[in-house]
Amino acid sequence: MSARSHKIAVIGAGLMGHGIALTLARAGYPVAITDPVGEARATVKDRISASMGLLGHSAAEIAQTLDLIEVYATTAQAVSQADVVFEAAPEKMELKRRIFAEVEAHAPKTAILASNTSVMPITEIMRDLRLKSRALGTHWWNPPHLIPLVEVVRTGWTDDDAMTTMVALLQSAGKTPVRVEQDVPGFIGNRLQHALWREAISLVERGICDAEAVDTVIKSCFGRRLSVLGPLENADLVGTDLTLDIHNTVLADLESRQGPSPYLQRLVAEGKLGMKTGEGFRKWTPEQAEATRNRVATHLRKLDTILDD
């Protein structure tokens, strides 16, 4: 692992922050990390070590990575020498704005400032900054040290140098960055994912099938090829003419209501919140929920190992 020139700061040492720090330090970047919660600061290196252990890294590799991570008590200390700052705080608009006001007060004026968020508008998060041209979004997917994709989101103010530098940084850390040239809600990935979820929920709500059938169809059919054949590649494979014929028949019947499904709203109102309460679209015992989490983690670890090889 060779040393890298950029100094990284990560604001937030929770699930996303620890994974971002792990990824960049593993790639050789010095990382300063902070969190307002003392316990998160105290345990972040242990959690990074455990995550790397699960990925099969040796004790020497873990030690080498941890040596590049410094934990700080305050944001001001963490960002004071940063070339790139990643914010990984909870999804609360005012909190993120306050963080970036503090970051801008203490980070070098040349530092690139990046907010990690799944759907929140980057433009709104960064609107009060004085130097908006160096601010952008980076949507790391959970868990960030296992999912290759990072969406790099441009605002109306972001300059090309900031975008290009961020894409190059992420590529050097083994990630797969994509440029999102307009700051739209949900960016690319979540717009696609939730378009699928909207139709999946509608099928169950309309009594066409149950939740298990929806999941089985996706896992046993087109889900198997999605990792190697994207939807537009598939459309070109079968032909745009056939795609048009199918759309002429099916699109008018797909779910298109604006706003969340009443069925989904009812589940939430009834306290059926998914695995954490034992029931959502499907019923879950604690054992079933844990087995599912382990299955996903094992699958992602296997993919990470294949990509590293």
Salt bridges, closest charged atoms under 4 A:
GLU61 OE1 - HIS57 ND1 3.32
GLU87 OE2 - LYS96 NZ 2.42
GLU91 OE1 - LYS96 NZ 3.60
GLU94 OE2 - ARG97 NH1 2.64
GLU104 OE1 - ARG130 NH1 3.94
GLU104 OE2 - ARG134 NH2 3.73
GLU124 OE1 - ARG97 NH2 3.07
GLU124 OE1 - ARG127 NH1 3.26
ASP128 OD1 - ARG127 NE 3.76
GLU151 OE1 - HIS139 ND1 2.61
ASP160 OD1 - ARG154 NH2 2.89
GLU181 OE1 - ARG154 NE 2.77
GLU181 OE2 - ARG179 NE 2.89
GLU205 OE1 - ARG257 NH1 3.19
ASP215 OD2 - ARG282 NH1 2.93
ASP253 OD2 - ARG206 NH2 3.46
GLU255 OE1 - ARG257 NH1 3.70
GLU270 OE1 - LYS272 NZ 3.33
GLU279 OE2 - LYS272 NZ 3.74
GLU290 OE1 - ARG293 NH1 3.76
